[in-house]
């Protein structure tokens, strides 16, 4: 027995689809599922639904189609296919087609502009984080992103490298700049540099006292940072801050 038909979830509007990569003079898009050549969409429950575009059916799912089927044909000319709002069944078929995003995609100038604007806004925020940062924050960012080698850089060199990183991965730079734990990472590094903490055989000592053990393959400064967030680690943090003044 066929399933009850569902309404198309797409907004009703004219849509344009374009071929990805090099555009062919003529490109035919597959329209029907077969056992030897599957064409399916996985629903929200993880169930594969067999697809078929039929011009005389109101559903794109084979298990919802009734009676005789007139199979539709989909051809892109010069890499472009325009589908009017009067053919929402074809729009839904293309939306759920497994080749959507691989062989073709919807061309939406407004969505593209919005995505590009969001990216530029993210880039601006990342750059502002660096330009507005004081030397301590810059050093902390350098340590978090580049490790100990950042300590060998001058302030100008560090700013340059951070700007390059901001262009490549703005979100990470923003997240780190707003991370309240960033200063703890710098404090851990400064404590090691000043000899207040020492690492011996994957163990951290304060003088002769064992503070903590470093898990296998873990970052030393990161481990100390996490420790300083604990109740016992708060005492170590206060000790280090006092000694570094």
LINGIZI-V509949 format. One record per helix or strand of 2 or more residues. SS is the DSSP state (helix for helix, strand for strand). FROM is the first residue (numbers start at 1). TO is the last residue. If there is no record, write none. Layout:
ss=SS from=FROM to=TO
ss=SS from=FROM to=TO
//
This chain:
ss=strand from=15 to=19
ss=strand from=26 to=29
ss=strand from=40 to=42
ss=strand from=48 to=52
ss=helix from=62 to=64
ss=strand from=74 to=77
ss=strand from=80 to=83
ss=helix from=88 to=96
ss=strand from=104 to=107
ss=helix from=109 to=132
ss=helix from=135 to=152
ss=helix from=155 to=168
ss=helix from=170 to=177
ss=helix from=182 to=193
ss=strand from=198 to=200
ss=strand from=203 to=206
ss=strand from=209 to=213
ss=helix from=220 to=228
ss=helix from=231 to=244
//
